[in-house]
Amino acid sequence: MAPAPFENPLCGLLGIRHPVLLAGMAGGPTTPELVAAVSEAGGLGTFGLAGMSLDAVTEAVSRACALTDRPIGVNVLVAPPTPPNPDGQDPNLALAPLRRELGLPDAPSASRPAATPAELVRAGLDAGARVVSVGLGDPAAVRDLAVAAGAPLIAMASSVEDSVLAVASGAQVIVAQGAEAGGHRSTFDVPADGVVPLVGTFALVPQVVSAVDVPVVAAGGVMDGRGLAAALALGAQGVQMGSRFLMADESGASAGYRRRVSEARDTDTVITRAVSGRPARGLRNRLIDTLEAAGPPALGWPRQGGATTEIRAAAAEIDAAEMQALWAGQAAGLARTSHPAGRIVQETVDEALTILRRLAG
């Protein structure tokens, strides 16, 4: 077994050997194989459960737990619904040409009631998950479930204030999400104009470390061992990586999604509310441009995202990346090649160790 050179309180709490966490990327990238591979390599594999049915959660988590006996995590988004915006245009009008192009009916199918974060977490824990993480709000929404299961509770935050609030609500680990990170901004309260704090990882992490008395994990712009070494130097005890694992062999990202990630430049991502109703960073494409041209998101969170559910699913099936939600961070282009997830974890740890030894010597 490879050594665990960065063993620390974070690793002890989560039951992992290496301080590398897979981001809970909802929508398909976090397959059972990817999650299990990261955990088996010594990190923490995490499912993004948002949008999944309870049966799908049970099946996916059970499958991952059959592939590894190491801890598996589940992540949910706990932001409360926001009201419709009367000044916005119904996104279905703007999306009609995309629906026709994909051979979909003009009107979206009636959506089923979504499972609540608590229901998703309960299903994940019942299927064998041993760690719970939350994004976009107060972890109190699932705290009692985590405590009852003896599962460590992780909360994502994008400001010092939200980090302190999360710890007060029971979070045992804070993921400090810098502005560079892909996916949804983990801001507790989003103002009506959608403008949220954009504090970079390098500025955010040491301030969060100073403000809370629990382990801190750095997220945003971390793609390799250089990022892990930098995070440790800033006082974090580990890193959370999303964009890098989009290119893992076991990832569920489509070929077109992978291609856009591998070709991305530092300036190719944007933060938009148009896709889901809450700010999120992704690669600009036709889907984002179409929705942004329609004006402010009209349906609110999470109903705005429901308007594109069928479009995104159909586009993924035919590898039409221009009509998918390509969530990715500003450093995504550093992931030029595909590798097994276990190799990504080990190379990240090995490179960080080499860098820190060189600096120390």
C-alpha positions as CSV (number, residue, x, y, z in Angstrom):
1,M,0.0,0.0,0.0
2,A,1.3,3.5,-0.9
3,P,2.3,5.7,2.0
4,A,-0.1,8.5,3.2
5,P,2.3,11.4,3.5
6,F,-0.4,14.0,4.2
7,E,-2.3,12.2,6.9
8,N,-4.0,14.8,9.1
9,P,-7.2,15.5,11.1
10,L,-9.3,15.8,7.9
11,C,-8.1,12.3,6.8
12,G,-8.8,10.9,10.2
13,L,-12.3,12.3,10.4
14,L,-13.3,11.1,6.9
15,G,-11.5,7.8,7.1
16,I,-9.3,8.5,4.0
17,R,-5.6,8.2,3.3
18,H,-5.1,11.1,1.0
19,P,-6.6,14.6,1.4
20,V,-8.2,14.6,-2.1
21,L,-12.0,14.9,-2.4
22,L,-14.0,14.4,-5.5
23,A,-16.5,17.2,-6.0
24,G,-20.2,16.1,-6.0
25,M,-20.9,17.0,-9.6
26,A,-24.6,16.4,-10.2
27,G,-26.0,15.5,-13.6
28,G,-24.1,12.5,-14.6
29,P,-20.3,13.0,-14.2
30,T,-20.0,11.2,-10.8
31,T,-20.7,7.7,-11.9
32,P,-20.4,4.8,-9.4
33,E,-17.2,3.8,-11.1
34,L,-15.7,7.3,-10.7
35,V,-16.8,7.6,-7.1
36,A,-15.5,4.2,-6.1
37,A,-12.2,4.7,-8.0
38,V,-11.4,7.9,-6.1
39,S,-12.2,6.3,-2.7
40,E,-10.3,3.1,-3.6
41,A,-7.3,5.3,-4.4
42,G,-7.4,6.8,-0.9
43,G,-9.4,10.0,-1.5
44,L,-13.1,10.6,-0.9
45,G,-15.4,9.8,-3.8
46,T,-18.6,11.8,-3.7
47,F,-21.9,11.6,-5.6
48,G,-23.7,14.7,-6.7
49,L,-27.3,13.7,-5.9
50,A,-29.2,16.8,-7.0
51,G,-31.9,15.9,-9.6
52,M,-31.7,12.1,-9.0
53,S,-34.6,10.0,-8.1
54,L,-34.5,8.0,-4.8
55,D,-34.3,4.7,-6.7
56,A,-31.4,6.1,-8.8
57,V,-29.6,7.1,-5.6
58,T,-30.0,3.7,-4.0
59,E,-28.8,2.0,-7.2
60,A,-25.8,4.3,-7.7
61,V,-24.5,4.3,-4.1
62,S,-25.0,0.6,-3.7
63,R,-23.0,0.0,-6.9
64,A,-20.1,2.2,-5.7
65,C,-20.1,0.5,-2.3
66,A,-19.9,-2.9,-4.0
67,L,-16.8,-1.7,-5.8
68,T,-14.9,-0.5,-2.7
69,D,-15.1,-0.8,1.0
70,R,-13.7,2.6,1.6
71,P,-15.9,5.6,2.5
72,I,-18.3,7.0,0.0
73,G,-19.8,10.5,0.2
74,V,-23.1,12.1,-1.0
75,N,-23.6,15.7,-1.8
76,V,-26.9,17.6,-1.9
77,L,-27.8,21.2,-2.7
78,V,-29.9,22.8,0.1
79,A,-30.8,26.2,-1.4
80,P,-34.6,26.9,-0.8
81,P,-36.7,27.6,-3.9
82,T,-36.8,31.2,-5.1
83,P,-39.9,32.9,-6.6
84,P,-40.4,33.5,-10.3
85,N,-39.2,36.8,-11.7
86,P,-42.0,38.7,-13.4
87,D,-39.5,40.7,-15.4
88,G,-38.1,37.6,-17.0
89,Q,-39.1,35.8,-20.2
90,D,-40.4,32.2,-20.0
91,P,-37.2,30.3,-21.0
92,N,-39.3,27.7,-22.9
93,L,-39.9,30.3,-25.6
94,A,-36.2,30.9,-26.1
95,L,-35.5,27.2,-26.0
96,A,-38.0,26.2,-28.6
97,P,-35.5,26.1,-31.5
98,L,-33.2,23.9,-29.5
99,R,-36.0,21.5,-28.6
100,R,-37.0,21.3,-32.3
101,E,-33.4,20.7,-33.3
102,L,-33.2,17.8,-30.9
103,G,-36.5,16.3,-32.0
104,L,-38.2,17.1,-28.7
105,P,-41.9,18.1,-28.3
106,D,-42.5,21.9,-28.2
107,A,-43.5,21.8,-24.5
108,P,-41.5,20.2,-21.8
109,S,-43.0,17.1,-20.1
110,A,-44.6,17.6,-16.7
111,S,-41.9,17.2,-14.1
112,R,-42.2,14.9,-11.2
113,P,-41.9,16.3,-7.7
114,A,-38.2,16.4,-6.8
115,A,-36.9,14.5,-3.8
116,T,-35.9,16.8,-1.0
117,P,-32.3,17.1,0.2
118,A,-33.1,15.1,3.3
119,E,-34.8,12.4,1.3
120,L,-31.7,12.1,-1.0
121,V,-29.3,12.0,2.0
122,R,-31.4,9.3,3.7
123,A,-31.4,7.2,0.6
124,G,-27.7,7.6,0.2
125,L,-26.9,6.7,3.8
126,D,-29.3,3.7,3.7
127,A,-27.4,2.5,0.6
128,G,-24.0,2.7,2.3
129,A,-22.7,6.2,2.1
130,R,-20.6,7.3,5.1
131,V,-20.0,11.0,4.5
132,V,-22.5,13.8,3.9
133,S,-21.8,17.1,2.2
134,V,-24.0,20.1,1.3
135,G,-23.7,23.1,-1.0
136,L,-25.7,26.3,-1.5
137,G,-26.8,26.8,2.0
138,D,-27.1,25.9,5.7
139,P,-26.1,22.3,6.5
140,A,-28.7,22.2,9.3
141,A,-31.1,20.9,6.6
142,V,-29.5,17.4,6.8
143,R,-27.5,17.7,10.1
144,D,-29.7,15.4,12.2
145,L,-29.5,12.7,9.5
146,A,-25.7,12.9,9.4
147,V,-25.4,12.8,13.2
148,A,-27.8,9.9,13.5
149,A,-25.7,7.9,11.0
150,G,-22.4,8.9,12.5
151,A,-21.5,10.5,9.2
152,P,-19.1,13.5,9.1
153,L,-20.9,16.6,7.7
154,I,-19.1,18.7,5.1
155,A,-20.4,22.2,4.0
156,M,-19.3,24.2,1.0
157,A,-19.0,28.0,1.4
158,S,-17.7,30.8,-0.7
159,S,-17.2,33.4,2.0
160,V,-15.9,33.7,5.6
161,E,-19.3,34.6,6.9
162,D,-21.0,31.6,5.4
163,S,-18.2,29.3,6.6
164,V,-18.8,30.5,10.2
165,L,-22.5,30.0,9.9
166,A,-22.0,26.5,8.5
167,V,-19.8,25.5,11.5
168,A,-22.4,26.9,13.9
169,S,-25.0,24.7,12.2
170,G,-22.9,21.6,12.7
171,A,-20.5,21.4,9.8
172,Q,-17.4,19.4,10.7
173,V,-15.4,20.3,7.5
174,I,-15.6,23.5,5.4
175,V,-14.9,23.4,1.7
176,A,-13.8,26.9,0.9
177,Q,-14.9,27.5,-2.7
178,G,-12.9,30.1,-4.5
179,A,-14.3,32.1,-7.3
180,E,-12.3,30.0,-9.8
181,A,-14.4,26.9,-9.1
182,G,-16.8,25.3,-11.6
183,G,-20.4,24.7,-11.0
184,H,-22.8,26.5,-8.6
185,R,-21.5,29.2,-6.4
186,S,-22.0,27.9,-2.9
187,T,-23.4,31.2,-1.5
188,F,-26.0,30.9,1.2
189,D,-28.1,34.0,0.2
190,V,-28.2,35.2,-3.4
191,P,-29.5,38.8,-3.8
192,A,-32.2,39.6,-6.3
193,D,-29.7,40.9,-8.9
194,G,-27.7,37.6,-8.7
195,V,-24.4,39.3,-7.8
196,V,-22.6,37.1,-5.3
197,P,-19.1,37.4,-3.7
198,L,-16.3,36.2,-5.9
199,V,-13.4,35.7,-3.5
200,G,-10.5,33.9,-5.1
201,T,-9.2,30.7,-3.6
202,F,-5.8,32.2,-2.6
203,A,-7.6,35.0,-0.6
204,L,-10.5,32.9,0.8
205,V,-8.7,29.8,2.2
206,P,-6.4,31.4,4.7
207,Q,-9.2,33.7,6.0
208,V,-11.5,30.7,6.5
209,V,-8.8,28.8,8.2
210,S,-8.4,31.7,10.6
211,A,-12.1,32.0,11.2
212,V,-13.2,28.4,11.9
213,D,-11.9,25.6,14.2
214,V,-12.6,22.7,11.9
215,P,-10.6,21.3,8.9
216,V,-10.8,23.4,5.8
217,V,-10.6,22.0,2.2
218,A,-9.6,24.3,-0.7
219,A,-11.7,24.2,-3.9
220,G,-11.4,26.3,-7.1
221,G,-8.5,26.1,-9.6
222,V,-7.0,23.0,-8.0
223,M,-6.1,20.6,-10.9
224,D,-2.9,18.8,-9.7
225,G,-0.3,18.5,-7.0
226,R,0.7,22.1,-7.4
227,G,-2.8,23.0,-6.2
228,L,-2.6,20.6,-3.3
229,A,0.8,21.9,-2.2
230,A,-0.5,25.5,-2.4
231,A,-3.7,24.6,-0.4
232,L,-1.6,23.0,2.3
233,A,0.6,26.1,2.4
234,L,-2.4,28.3,2.9
235,G,-3.5,26.3,5.9
236,A,-6.1,24.0,4.3
237,Q,-5.9,20.3,5.1
238,G,-7.0,19.0,1.7
239,V,-8.5,19.9,-1.7
240,Q,-11.7,19.2,-3.6
241,M,-11.4,18.7,-7.3
242,G,-14.1,18.7,-9.9
243,S,-13.0,19.8,-13.3
244,R,-9.9,17.5,-13.2
245,F,-12.1,14.4,-12.6
246,L,-14.4,15.3,-15.6
247,M,-11.5,13.9,-17.7
248,A,-11.1,10.7,-15.7
249,D,-11.7,7.5,-17.6
250,E,-14.6,6.7,-15.3
251,S,-16.3,10.0,-15.6
252,G,-19.8,10.2,-17.0
253,A,-19.1,13.4,-18.9
254,S,-19.8,13.0,-22.6
255,A,-17.1,13.1,-25.2
256,G,-18.0,16.6,-26.3
257,Y,-18.0,17.8,-22.7
258,R,-14.5,16.3,-22.3
259,R,-13.3,17.9,-25.5
260,R,-14.5,21.4,-24.4
261,V,-12.8,20.9,-21.0
262,S,-9.5,19.9,-22.5
263,E,-9.5,22.8,-25.0
264,A,-10.6,25.4,-22.5
265,R,-8.6,28.6,-21.9
266,D,-8.6,30.5,-18.6
267,T,-11.1,33.0,-20.0
268,D,-13.6,30.6,-21.5
269,T,-15.9,30.2,-18.5
270,V,-18.7,32.5,-17.3
271,I,-20.9,32.8,-14.2
272,T,-24.5,32.7,-15.2
273,R,-27.9,32.3,-13.5
274,A,-29.6,31.6,-16.8
275,V,-29.4,27.8,-16.7
276,S,-30.6,27.0,-13.1
277,G,-31.7,30.3,-11.5
278,R,-28.6,30.5,-9.3
279,P,-25.1,31.6,-10.2
280,A,-22.9,28.9,-11.6
281,R,-19.6,28.8,-13.6
282,G,-19.4,26.9,-16.8
283,L,-18.1,27.0,-20.3
284,R,-20.0,29.4,-22.5
285,N,-21.9,27.7,-25.3
286,R,-25.1,28.0,-27.2
287,L,-27.3,26.9,-24.3
288,I,-26.0,29.7,-22.1
289,D,-26.1,32.3,-24.8
290,T,-29.7,31.4,-25.7
291,L,-30.9,31.6,-22.1
292,E,-29.0,34.8,-21.3
293,A,-30.5,36.5,-24.4
294,A,-33.9,35.9,-22.9
295,G,-33.1,38.2,-20.0
296,P,-33.3,37.5,-16.2
297,P,-34.1,33.9,-15.3
298,A,-37.9,33.9,-15.0
299,L,-38.7,30.7,-13.2
300,G,-36.4,30.9,-10.1
301,W,-34.4,28.2,-8.5
302,P,-34.7,25.2,-9.1
303,R,-37.6,25.5,-11.7
304,Q,-35.4,27.4,-14.1
305,G,-33.1,24.3,-14.4
306,G,-36.1,22.2,-15.1
307,A,-36.7,24.0,-18.4
308,T,-33.6,22.5,-19.8
309,T,-33.6,19.1,-18.3
310,E,-34.8,17.3,-21.4
311,I,-32.6,19.4,-23.7
312,R,-29.5,18.6,-21.7
313,A,-30.3,14.9,-21.6
314,A,-31.0,14.7,-25.3
315,A,-27.9,16.7,-26.1
316,A,-25.7,14.4,-24.0
317,E,-27.1,11.3,-25.8
318,I,-26.0,12.7,-29.2
319,D,-22.8,14.4,-27.9
320,A,-24.1,17.9,-28.7
321,A,-21.9,19.9,-26.2
322,E,-23.3,23.2,-27.3
323,M,-26.7,22.3,-25.7
324,Q,-25.4,20.8,-22.5
325,A,-24.6,22.6,-19.2
326,L,-20.8,22.4,-19.3
327,W,-19.9,23.3,-15.6
328,A,-16.2,23.7,-15.3
329,G,-13.7,26.0,-13.5
330,Q,-11.2,28.5,-14.8
331,A,-8.3,26.0,-14.7
332,A,-10.2,23.3,-16.5
333,G,-7.9,23.4,-19.5
334,L,-5.0,22.0,-17.4
335,A,-6.8,18.6,-17.7
336,R,-5.6,17.9,-21.2
337,T,-5.6,14.1,-21.1
338,S,-7.8,11.4,-19.7
339,H,-6.4,9.0,-17.0
340,P,-7.9,6.6,-14.5
341,A,-9.2,8.4,-11.4
342,G,-6.9,6.4,-9.1
343,R,-3.9,7.6,-11.1
344,I,-5.1,11.2,-10.8
345,V,-5.3,10.9,-7.1
346,Q,-1.9,9.3,-6.7
347,E,-0.2,11.7,-9.1
348,T,-1.7,14.7,-7.3
349,V,-0.4,13.5,-3.9
350,D,3.1,12.5,-5.3
351,E,3.5,15.8,-7.1
352,A,2.5,17.8,-4.0
353,L,5.0,15.9,-1.9
354,T,7.8,16.5,-4.4
355,I,7.1,20.2,-4.5
356,L,6.9,20.6,-0.7
357,R,10.1,18.6,-0.2
358,R,11.9,20.8,-2.8
359,L,10.7,24.0,-1.2
360,A,11.7,22.7,2.2
361,G,15.2,21.7,1.0
